[in-house]
Amino acid sequence: MNLNIALGILLLPAASAIICGLFGKYLKEKTGWVATGAMLGTLAITAILWGLWIVDSQGNSGYVPWGFEWIKVGGFSIEAKFWVDELTLIMLTFVSLVGSMVFIYANGYMHGDPGTPRFFAYFSLFATAMFLLVLGANFPMLFIGWEGVGLCSYLLIGYYFDKDFDGKITCADAGRKAFITNRVGDFGFLLGMLFVLYFFGTLDFHQLFKDGGAVAGFLGENGTAMGWVFTAIALLLFIGATGKSAQIPLYIWLPDAMAGPTPVSALIHAATMVTAGVYMVARCNVFYWLSPEAMTIVAIIGALTAFVAASIGITQRDIKKVLAYSTVSQLGYMFLACGVGAFSVAIFHVFTHAFFKGCLFLCAGSVIHALHHEQDMTKMGGLKSEMPRTYWTYLISTLAISGIFPFAGFFSKDEILLNTYLVDLNIGKTLWLIGVATALMTAFYMFRSVYLTFHGKFRGSEEKWMHVEESPNVMTIPLIILAIGATTAGLLGLPAWFPALPQHILPHFLDHGVTLQGQHLAEQFGMSAIERHHISHSTELGLAVFSLLVAVGGWALAYFVYAKNYPALPEKLRNNLRPLWNLSWNLWYYNMFCMKGVCGGLMALYRFILAIDQHIVDGVVNGAGRVAQAVGGELREMQNGSVQAYAVWVLVGANIVMLFLVFAL
Amino acid sequence: MQMPHIIWPQWLPFLIPLIGGIGVLLFDVFSNPESSRKACPAGAVATCLLALIALYKVFADVAAAPAYLPAEYPVFMISQFSRDCIGIILLGAALLLTLSPRGIAGKNIRAGEYYGLFLLSVLGMMLMAASVELLTLFICLELASLSIYVLIGIEKSNANSGEAALKYFVLGSFASAFLIFGAAFFYGHARTTFLISESHQLVIQGIAPYIALGLILVGLAFKLALAPFHLYAPEVYDGAPTPVSALLATGIKVAGFCVLAQALVELRRWDALDQGATWALVLLALASVIIGNCVALVQRRIKRLLAYSSIAHSGYLLLGIVVLSDVAQVGTPQLALTAISVYLLAYTLMNVVSFGVASSLGGRFEEELSNYAGLAKSHPFMAAALTVSLISLTGLPPTVGFIGKFYVFAEAAKTSYIFAVAVAVVFSVLSAFYYLNIVMKMYMQEQEEGAPGVERTLACDVALGVSMALILLLGIAPGLLFWMM
């Protein structure tokens, strides 16, 4: 058995997408089980890949043997090739695991919806594209997956294309917004790719990054003189990442992406697709390591995004929007980790985040399902008694995301904060403070959502309360499994001060293979890379306790405001802190700026171009068409049906040919 | 003269269609019409597929050095390029034969005659593509043409069919006269009838050989329907049974381009070409592109439109051929030959589908374009197939038509005749008007009231499905082309 089995991970969901798409009419809701079966198959194959990895004493990464030359133009060729290494395995693991859970859950959630086959066809197609993104051995393969997930995201956000989303825009608009915003990022990504091809001559990750590969060769030739190349590539690729992973300035699409069905929000807009940017940056860590400037920018953008999104999350009323902003905020943490050179920790946070954020969204879905599509938290409350499973899993995930010991988020987030604290940068401590402040807000708004949704009295209509009941097993069992993950995933990255158990398993695993490639190169060629201070384990422990206290503080504050003194105190706070509240509620006015400023400007430009197009370009095109038609009408006269005339034309042609040949004009 | 020693396996790819063709003819004589209607097409398709397999088995390694047949008097040469051309002819023929039972149904045509002649004309095209000696070339061309003259007029009850056959016969003979006259001139001055030969060098001096080459070019240009020798094409395509029109548009052109390309490669190898020859080719190409596209714009009948479209495509292909004759070019012509063979494959597949849809639907769908309104609703599969082939003909991704056009234009742009490429690109944009007009009709207009539906047959679905899949697959993963060829 060899790595070719990894192709199954691509083929199973692809087959499922085709089956659900073509035979959905006959299979109806059975498509759900087809898709779920395919997804469980990918989980099994991932397990086999792990088995192979462990059995293989070398433990080496490698190409999947099967592959073909996809496009060839002269000396340049793009190959359809796939690659498995440490980073791929980690990504495959949580995508297939969380994916399987969400697929199972979706069977319950989509029950009774006439569009189910369409949903599962898109969902399977998404899985195919996501796996392609992760398995691709070169930039073009990654890019196809990248665009593929973007397309599926668009299709699924607009799944309820005939419905309104939040009164302001329709679901179809939300889909378009996501797609167009991503296109802006893709522009940067494509440019970055072209830069890579131009300077290094290959787009294959292994050829680029391996010891003695294209980047090393480039460094050997040019030394540090061409450092700007790395900064340019790193920043261009990062623009792509800000689009896909919803960072400043392109984060505006993600909250609106909540227009899709909730399983979509859980899988695509929380656990997997949005982490593609982090994956890509980690995959290309070499470019970042070689450009401390680019890394600093990544860190700053990450920290700012984390802070801004968390501050917006505090006032939102729609439960899914709270979670959406919390996703943006957590993604900010991940990029902060990348920016301070802790790529493996970023992926570790991606990993733990997939579990607790997937779980949170699915719980929200369960609540929304029970309340017949009510998403406003001010119309919920007291659901704890009626939906115990949903409540407990939501609570566990909230503990995890808030960073309460010993849940998964505590370990991964703490590791990010620690690395930020240690980084040898002027603004390192500032970034750390922003991170801590974000942690405080995270605990606050997450527990706010717990108390508003599950505690107190129900604030909705009597009729709705009558129908509230726990979701069926098909929905709650995935919740429980994900909650277990949210509790235990932290074991894979225990900090250095933790006694007895093996520490840093997952980060070390990644550092061994992928995420330190760039640092080695930088050392080898004597380039300045970002460095970190060292501190004792007891200081580390002290920092961990501090961030735990901060999280508990946020929790206590939320309890005080939203459990003890609801609704009087929140009302009072809102009135007294009006400017701050407005800023948060109105999304820092950034959305408005985008709509009025950017889109307005573009619309003006569009009208100008339209005028040119209608009057000048169309005129030329239509004119050309008319001329051609007139010419055609005349030339048709040659076709008069008379054989003799045709023979004469043959003679005319022959004479012309002879003239040219003989007299060599 | 000593009888040439024949090595049997090398002839196998050519013997199979010969035996198959005669076999089908004889089978029809000795069996009742009902069973021959079923058995003949099956046998014919199997013959083509067998020949295709044999071709690639026998000539598996011609890429290194071409094979000459027969060894003592090598009138045929199988190079990698000509092998691929023959393969394309056979693939196209197999697909068209699969489409034929539906295409000739209800037209009072005897199965044995039709399929037997079809196979024999395919054999003629195969041999023509391989021939490097002028007399052999002439004989093979006539074998293909004579069978096709009969096939065009095989629908005895249809006056148009008969008229088309007569016109093609008269004009075809006229063009053949040019070819044979050219061959005679060539022999008179070069003292050989071999255009390409392993053993001796071609010596060309003076004006006479150029006259000879010009006459031969005219003879071939007629078969390739290049303007201004194209005038027969619309009427003949319109009158002939649709699968035969498709064979005229694909097989014979593939063979003709193969001969032309190989001859030019050889002539350039001996420095026997000058600017004038290239200019003549450029001029023919541009005339075909311009006339083909402009007149296609004003056509109202589907097969006439496809005829003009195929004239335009001959023009694009000839631009690829120009690369081979451009004296300023250096290096091996391998890339240009690959580009041409990719285009020929693309061209064959998309014409098989577009003619195939017309023939599968039959009746009014072989006539006025307006009948295609609302086809997407009544026959979604046919509409999808036709759409794919029209998009491919327009040359848009993700279809093999785009890949072929891209390669040919990219090659041609390397020559000093880049203005010709520019003109071709502009007119290729223009072609979107009439190709996509049909798509628009099928998907956005309503069907006429009370139009009867058409029964689908499995064979047609399979042939169209396979071709459509190939068009898309090779368009998405063009790397497969090089793996196959």
Interface residues (C-beta under 8 A of the other chain):
Chain A: F68 E69 W70 I71 K72 V73 G74 S77 E79 A80 A624 G625 A628 Q629 V631 G632 G633 L635 R636 M638 Q639 G641 V643 A645 Y646 A647 W649 V650 V652 G653 A654 I656 V657 M658 F660 L661 V662 F663 A664 L665
Chain B: K167 V170 L171 F174 A175 F178 I207 Y210 I211 L213 G214 L215 L217 V218 A221 F222 A227 P228 F229 L231 Y232 P234 E235 D274 Q275 G276 A277 W279 A280 L283 L284 I290 I291 N293 C294 V295 A296 L297 V298 L335 A410 L430 F433 A477 P478 G479 L480 F482 W483
